[in-house]
């Protein structure tokens, strides 16, 4: 009986510390111009930056704190093959054209744009990082190795970090983490580690966006936020926040004590929305 009681206490402790359920606070419905939003980043104290998924114009949208579009900027030397996320450092924005559903792309790239140019121009030209994954040998690999799609990028300590979206058959729930130089030119993404997430199916547990701040890594899925420590290029699980609303969440950034999240338009009943979540 004592053993059962101790096990119950241990289970309660683990549950309390690793699994939380939280609801998102809706800020607004987003403009229909962002029906396929897939990237979100803080631009300054009062503005955010966003872009759409692949097949749309190579355009960035400046949003106010309510999610209203206040400025649009075209990247003149870019094509939106499959823009999936964006991140920033003190001077630059990095747009990740890294979507790779078929795991066969050989033209993966990241566009670099100065932040100052976004605020005052309607057209900008980007510098480009062209890259490949150091451990990808086949294009495409066998389906049980479909681990080279990516929808999540984050800047941390002068490097870019990429987190892949699992498309394996059968579904394994593996997310691979890579490190990449943030300097323009031809690069190789260095494999860091495989992160085991839940292995139900991609539409619940596939990684769609990332943020790293103060050594804490946030990975967004349709159903959760997975939180890890990031130290010496290693990721260790802290906790998982289960999101009460399951939708096509595609974009994430952090500002102060809140995470900001956006999802894509699905139907008239499930419009694209802008949310915030207080970090506890």
C-alpha positions in Angstrom: 0.0 0.0 0.0 2.9 2.4 0.9 4.5 1.6 -2.5 1.3 2.4 -4.3 1.0 5.7 -2.5 4.6 6.7 -3.2 4.1 5.8 -6.9 1.0 8.0 -6.9 2.8 10.9 -5.4 5.7 10.5 -7.9 3.2 10.4 -10.8 1.5 13.5 -9.6 4.8 15.3 -9.2 5.9 14.3 -12.7 2.6 15.3 -14.2 2.6 18.7 -12.4 6.1 19.5 -13.6 6.1 18.2 -17.2 2.5 18.4 -18.5 0.4 21.5 -18.4 -2.8 22.5 -20.2 -3.3 26.1 -21.1 -5.8 28.1 -23.2 -4.6 30.7 -25.7 -5.8 34.3 -25.3 -7.1 35.5 -28.7 -5.9 39.0 -29.7 -7.6 39.2 -33.1 -8.6 37.6 -36.4 -5.8 38.2 -38.9 -6.3 39.9 -42.2 -7.1 37.5 -45.1 -3.8 38.5 -46.7 -2.3 36.3 -44.0 -4.5 33.3 -44.5 -1.4 31.1 -44.9 0.7 32.7 -42.2 3.8 30.6 -41.4 6.3 33.0 -39.8 6.1 35.5 -37.0 8.8 37.6 -35.2 9.0 40.6 -33.0 10.2 43.6 -35.0 10.3 46.2 -32.3 8.4 47.3 -29.1 5.2 47.9 -31.0 5.4 45.8 -34.2 5.6 42.2 -35.4 6.7 40.8 -38.7 5.0 38.0 -40.6 5.0 36.1 -43.9 2.9 33.5 -45.7 3.6 29.9 -46.6 5.1 28.7 -49.9 3.5 29.6 -53.2 2.6 33.1 -52.1 4.4 36.4 -52.9 7.9 36.9 -51.4 6.4 39.5 -49.1 6.8 40.5 -45.5 4.0 42.1 -43.5 4.6 44.5 -40.6 1.8 44.2 -38.0 0.9 46.4 -35.0 0.4 44.9 -31.6 -3.2 44.0 -32.5 -2.2 42.1 -35.6 -3.3 44.7 -38.1 -1.2 45.0 -41.2 0.5 48.5 -41.3 3.2 48.0 -43.9 4.2 45.5 -46.7 7.6 44.8 -48.1 8.5 42.8 -51.2 11.9 40.9 -51.3 12.8 41.5 -54.9 15.4 38.9 -55.4 13.6 36.1 -53.5 11.1 33.4 -54.5 8.7 32.0 -51.9 9.3 28.3 -52.7 8.3 27.3 -49.2 8.9 30.0 -46.6 8.2 28.4 -43.2 9.6 30.6 -40.4 11.7 33.6 -39.6 14.0 34.8 -36.8 16.2 37.7 -36.0 19.3 39.0 -34.4 20.0 42.7 -33.4 20.4 43.8 -37.0 18.9 41.3 -39.4 15.8 39.2 -40.1 16.3 35.7 -41.4 13.6 34.1 -43.6 13.7 30.4 -43.8 12.8 29.0 -47.3 13.2 25.4 -45.9 9.9 23.7 -46.4 10.7 20.3 -47.9 7.6 18.0 -47.8 9.1 15.6 -50.3 12.6 15.6 -48.6 14.0 16.1 -52.1 14.9 19.8 -52.3 18.4 20.8 -53.2 17.8 24.6 -53.2 17.2 25.2 -49.5 18.1 28.8 -48.5 17.7 31.5 -45.9 17.2 35.2 -46.8 19.0 37.9 -44.8 17.4 41.3 -44.6 18.4 44.3 -42.5 15.7 45.3 -40.0 16.1 49.0 -40.7 15.3 48.6 -44.4 12.0 46.9 -43.6 10.6 49.9 -41.7 11.2 52.5 -44.4 11.1 50.7 -47.8 8.5 48.9 -49.9 11.1 46.8 -51.7 14.3 45.2 -50.3 17.0 43.0 -51.6 18.3 40.1 -49.5 21.6 38.4 -49.0 21.3 34.6 -49.2 22.5 31.5 -47.3 22.4 28.4 -49.4 22.7 25.2 -47.5 22.2 21.5 -47.2 22.0 19.0 -44.3 25.4 17.4 -43.7 23.7 14.0 -43.1 21.4 13.9 -46.0 22.7 11.6 -48.7 19.6 10.7 -50.7 17.0 13.0 -52.3 14.6 11.8 -51.3 15.6 9.2 -48.7 13.5 6.1 -47.8 10.2 7.2 -46.2 11.3 5.9 -42.8 14.0 8.6 -42.9 11.8 11.5 -44.0 13.4 13.8 -41.5 14.6 16.7 -43.7 11.4 18.9 -43.9 11.8 22.0 -41.7 9.3 24.6 -40.5 11.2 26.0 -37.5 14.2 28.2 -37.2 15.7 30.2 -34.3 18.7 32.5 -33.7 20.8 31.9 -30.6 24.4 33.0 -29.7 25.4 34.0 -33.2 24.1 30.8 -34.9 20.9 29.7 -36.6 19.1 26.6 -35.3 16.9 24.4 -37.5 14.3 21.9 -36.2 12.9 19.4 -38.6 9.3 18.3 -39.0 8.9 14.5 -38.9 7.3 13.0 -42.0 8.4 9.4 -41.6 6.3 6.4 -42.4 5.5 5.0 -39.9 5.5 8.2 -37.9 8.3 8.3 -35.4 7.9 11.7 -33.8 11.6 12.5 -34.2 12.6 16.1 -34.6 16.3 16.7 -35.6 18.1 19.8 -34.5 20.8 21.4 -36.6 23.1 24.4 -36.3 23.9 26.7 -39.3 26.1 29.7 -39.7 24.2 33.0 -40.1 26.7 34.3 -42.7 25.8 34.5 -46.4 27.3 31.9 -48.7 27.1 28.1 -49.2 26.9 26.2 -45.9 26.3 22.8 -44.3 23.8 22.5 -41.5 25.5 20.5 -38.7 23.5 17.8 -37.0 23.2 18.2 -33.3 20.7 15.7 -31.9 17.5 13.9 -32.4 14.7 15.1 -30.1 11.9 12.6 -29.4 8.5 14.2 -29.4 5.1 12.5 -29.1 4.6 10.0 -31.9 0.8 10.1 -32.6 0.8 11.8 -36.0 2.2 14.7 -37.8 -1.0 16.8 -37.7 -0.7 16.8 -33.9 3.0 16.6 -33.1 5.0 17.9 -36.1 7.1 20.9 -35.3 5.9 24.1 -37.1 7.9 27.0 -35.4 10.6 27.7 -32.9 12.0 30.3 -30.6 15.1 30.4 -28.4 15.5 33.1 -25.8 17.8 33.1 -22.7 18.8 29.5 -23.2 15.2 28.3 -23.4 13.9 26.7 -26.6 10.2 26.7 -27.5 9.0 24.3 -30.2 5.4 24.8 -31.5 3.2 22.0 -32.7 -0.5 22.0 -33.6 -1.4 20.7 -30.1 1.4 21.8 -27.8 4.5 23.9 -27.0 7.5 21.7 -26.1 10.0 23.5 -23.9 13.7 22.6 -23.6 16.8 24.0 -22.1 19.5 24.9 -24.7 23.1 24.6 -23.3 26.3 23.8 -25.2 24.2 22.8 -28.3 22.2 20.2 -26.3 18.5 20.3 -25.7 17.0 18.8 -22.6 13.2 18.6 -21.9 11.8 21.0 -19.3 8.1 20.5 -19.9 5.2 20.2 -22.4 2.3 22.7 -22.5 -0.7 21.1 -24.0 -2.8 23.6 -25.9 -6.5 23.3 -25.4 -7.3 24.4 -28.9 -5.9 22.2 -31.7 -5.6 24.1 -34.9 -3.0 24.7 -37.7 -0.6 26.7 -35.6 2.3 27.7 -37.8 4.0 30.7 -36.2 5.6 31.6 -32.9 7.6 34.3 -31.2 8.3 35.5 -27.7 8.0 39.0 -26.4 8.5 39.7 -22.7 6.5 37.3 -20.6 4.3 36.1 -23.5 4.5 33.8 -26.4 2.7 35.0 -29.5 1.2 32.4 -31.9 -0.7 32.5 -35.2 -2.6 29.8 -37.0 -3.6 29.5 -40.7 -7.1 30.0 -42.1 -8.9 26.6 -42.3 -12.6 27.6 -42.8 -15.1 30.4 -42.0 -15.5 28.7 -38.6 -11.7 28.4 -38.0 -10.2 31.7 -39.3 -6.5 32.6 -39.0 -6.0 34.1 -35.6 -3.4 35.9 -33.5 -3.0 34.7 -29.9 -0.8 35.2 -26.9 0.1 32.8 -24.1 1.6 33.9 -20.7 4.7 32.0 -19.9 4.4 30.5 -16.4 
